[in-house]
């Protein structure tokens, strides 16, 4: 790795002053910890695996994660190549602006901000509800979910206020713990076998089209949301030109392999012939019951506790991500410029982090006032619409890569055209698929229309502001 150098956010400031600086303190491992923790691998195993299985009714669900990882790897070819040309720390929307112009870039900026803000609210609700359930299970005490959501929000706010290296260390510990317990369970299930013994049938590609694979793929992609944070954290990385591509590929590969192997092990442990029925009848307890069978009561309890650790890691990652979005908007003058100033000692977007914490408190208060259920309403609605917004951004990014490199005539044909065009087709199709099944995701047509309208308004607001406010090309 290169020596630590003076750092700066790559976002320009409208009045021409020097961009606010953020310290550089993490390498490939730190970025991977941030991204992998954002995927919440253990929580995904408990919450997402049963949905993938029951929605697809497929005998080979692990293959959906393999296909999703391959599609994301194709996307990453153009994504990381673009990161060499566009060095701003704003991920999707800077790439879209570079390829499709300032107007589309500003629209993508507001769409990204709103998508991550909604995902942040979804996570704080789910984490609070999960903590309340775990505390009641272990102690019998019934404490409202919003108490725990508030407590977790304050903890992540304190960590995000400091430099990113501290968050990376905390996430590294949580990630190791949750992955270790899940891999132990995985290997025990594969070695001992389940009701049908140890069989490779859940990996048979000849059965990939059985059931409804489109739904399985759709939910599998949800498990990877957040991998683009490798670019968002580039301003705080050692040698970002090398760190970002490596961290992106390592994150996609590691998360994809973990998901595929773990779901294969779950299929073996539950029995391939019983998997769909068990995932449909008791989705919330599928993995924890397997933990009880193969690890005993103590192992089952450990899994329940580490699920909270996993969710905390995910929430901390997205607190940091949203703080950096807020910081970049402040540095560009779209939010108060004070939010675009880094802490003089921590070299972190500390003021932006405080705003994110305050926003979280308002969201919790509003959810309680409206009587929303933290899982059925807050998490289901907001995570669904946030994921749709991010997938739209990925499709637009693929298109932007193609347009950008056709105009600049550099880079290999494979990395700047073939891979991005395949990615555009894949994610364009996924946008259609998610849009078509969106009422299923959020629980009704009325809610679906209202939430999609939020994304449409965010995109339109960004486009309109760009048409009114003609900033230099290096600003949001």
ABEGO torsion letter per residue (X at the ends): XBBBBBBBBABBBAAGBBBBBBBBABBAAAAAAAAAAAAGAAAAAAAAAAAAAAAAGBABAAAAAAAAAAAAAAAAAAAAAAAAABABAAEAAAAAAAAAEAAAAAAAAAAAAAAAAAAAAAAAAAAAAAAAAAAAAAAGBBBBAAAAAAAAAAAAAAAAABBAAAAAAAAAAAAAAAAAAAAAAAAAAAAAEBAAEBBAAAABAAAAABEBAAAAAAAAAAAABGAAAAAAAAAABBGAAAAAAAAAAAAAAAAAAAAAAAAAAAAAAAEAAAAAAAAAABAAAAAAAAAAAAAEAAAAAAAAAAAAAAAAAAAAAAAAAAAAAAAAAAAAGABBAAAABBBAAAGBBAAAAAAAAAAAAAAAAAAAAAGBBAAAAAAAAAAAAAAAAAAAAAAAAAAAAAAAAAAAGBEBAAAAAAAAAAAAAAAAAAAAAAAAAAAAAAGEAAAAAAAAAAAAAAAAAAAAAAAABBBBAABX
